[in-house]
Amino acid sequence: MSEQTQRIRLVVSWLLVTVLLGYGIVQTLITAAKLFE
């Protein structure tokens, strides 16, 4: 496996983690906003 392929896989995995975390935070904020309306 080449070094570039490993780097691409690392970036892709970080993007997935960031998207999942961001989605979870957004869902939490939406739920909190509904509770505090």
N, C-alpha and C positions, 0 to 999 in steps of 0.2 A: 504494500500500500504506500502510495507516495505521500510526501509531506503535505502537499496542497490538498489532497483528498481528506487527510485527517483534519486540516484546518477548516475545510468546508463543513465537515461533519460537526466540528466543534461549534462553529457559528450557527449552523442549523439547530443544533440542540439548545443553544442559548436562546435563540429566537423563540423556540417552542416554549421554553421555561418562562420567558418574559411575557409571551402572549397569554399563557395560562394564568400567571400571577396577575397580570393586568385585568384579565377577565374576571377573576375571583374578586379583586378589589372593586371593580365596577359593580358587580352584582351585590356586594356587601353595601356599597354606598347607595345603590338604588333601594335596597331593602330598608336601610336606615332612614332614607328620605321618606319612604312610605310610612314608616312607623312614626316619624316625628311630624307628619303633616298636621 
